[in-house]
Amino acid sequence: MEYATIPKLARLLDVSDATIRRHIKNYSQFFEAVQIDGWEQYPVEKSVIILKRIIEVSAAGKRRNEALSVLLSEFEVKSDSPVQESAAITEFTELGPKTLAVLSDIRDSLKMIAQKSAS
């Protein structure tokens, strides 16, 4: 299996590194990174397919929670990802994008705290 860094994925998809980083951060439950030679790398074939779909769905004007619903129906979530949390957030579309963004930030912060306290 071939692996690539974020800059290489960006070159393959002809988008900026920042775009790839944002998509990987926002949809982290679909990406599995490994450390190779001190660099975080992603499986090329799987990552390119998922990133192309994210770009496609985003270009269609879907909000993040709508895009996440589409991706959850099409792709497998990595094994250590809290699927229930992601699915639960997508159910509350009536809250609006700003509220969903705040809830997502809170969830991400709580995950970071849990990871730090587990270390």
C-alpha positions in Angstrom: 0.0 0.0 0.0 1.3 3.4 -0.9 1.3 6.2 1.6 1.5 10.0 1.1 1.9 13.2 3.2 -0.6 16.0 3.0 1.5 18.0 0.5 1.7 15.0 -1.8 -2.1 14.4 -1.6 -2.5 18.1 -2.4 -0.4 17.8 -5.5 -2.3 14.7 -6.6 -5.6 16.5 -6.3 -4.3 19.9 -7.5 -5.5 21.8 -4.4 -3.7 23.6 -1.6 -2.2 21.9 1.4 -4.5 24.0 3.6 -7.6 22.6 1.8 -6.4 19.0 2.4 -5.6 19.7 6.1 -9.0 21.3 6.6 -10.8 18.4 5.1 -8.8 15.8 7.0 -9.5 17.8 10.2 -13.2 18.3 9.6 -13.7 14.7 8.5 -11.1 12.9 10.5 -13.3 9.9 11.1 -12.6 8.8 7.5 -8.8 9.1 7.6 -6.2 6.8 9.1 -2.8 8.3 9.5 0.4 6.4 10.1 3.8 7.7 11.1 6.5 6.9 8.4 10.0 8.3 8.8 8.6 10.9 11.3 5.9 12.1 8.9 2.1 11.6 9.2 1.0 9.8 6.1 -2.2 8.6 4.6 -3.0 5.6 2.3 -3.0 7.2 -1.1 -5.8 5.3 -2.9 -8.4 5.5 -0.1 -7.5 9.1 0.9 -7.7 10.4 -2.7 -11.2 8.8 -3.2 -12.5 10.3 0.0 -10.9 13.7 -0.5 -12.3 13.9 -4.1 -15.8 13.1 -2.7 -15.4 15.7 0.0 -14.4 18.3 -2.5 -17.3 17.3 -4.8 -19.9 17.5 -2.0 -18.5 20.8 -0.7 -18.6 22.3 -4.2 -22.3 21.4 -4.4 -22.9 23.9 -1.6 -23.7 21.4 1.2 -23.1 22.5 4.8 -20.5 20.5 6.8 -23.2 18.5 8.6 -25.0 17.6 5.3 -21.7 16.6 3.7 -20.9 14.5 6.7 -24.2 12.7 6.3 -23.4 11.9 2.7 -19.9 10.7 3.6 -21.2 8.5 6.4 -23.5 6.8 3.9 -20.7 6.2 1.4 -17.6 5.5 3.4 -16.5 3.3 6.3 -15.5 5.2 9.4 -12.1 4.3 11.0 -12.4 1.8 13.8 -11.5 4.2 16.7 -13.8 7.0 15.6 -16.9 7.8 17.7 -19.5 7.2 15.0 -22.4 7.8 17.4 -21.2 11.3 18.2 -20.9 12.3 14.5 -24.2 10.8 13.6 -25.9 12.5 16.5 -24.6 15.9 15.5 -25.9 15.5 12.0 -29.4 14.9 13.3 -29.7 18.4 14.6 -29.7 20.3 11.3 -32.4 22.7 12.6 -29.8 24.2 15.0 -28.1 26.0 12.2 -24.5 26.0 11.0 -23.0 28.3 13.7 -24.4 26.2 16.5 -23.3 23.0 14.9 -19.8 24.5 14.5 -19.7 25.4 18.2 -20.9 21.9 19.2 -18.3 20.4 16.9 -15.5 22.6 18.4 -16.6 21.6 21.9 -16.6 17.9 21.0 -13.1 18.3 19.5 -11.8 20.1 22.6 -13.2 17.4 24.9 -11.5 14.7 22.8 -8.2 16.5 23.1 -8.6 16.8 26.9 -9.4 13.1 27.1 -6.4 12.2 25.0 -4.1 14.3 27.1 -5.4 12.9 30.4 -5.0 9.4 29.0 -1.3 10.0 28.3 
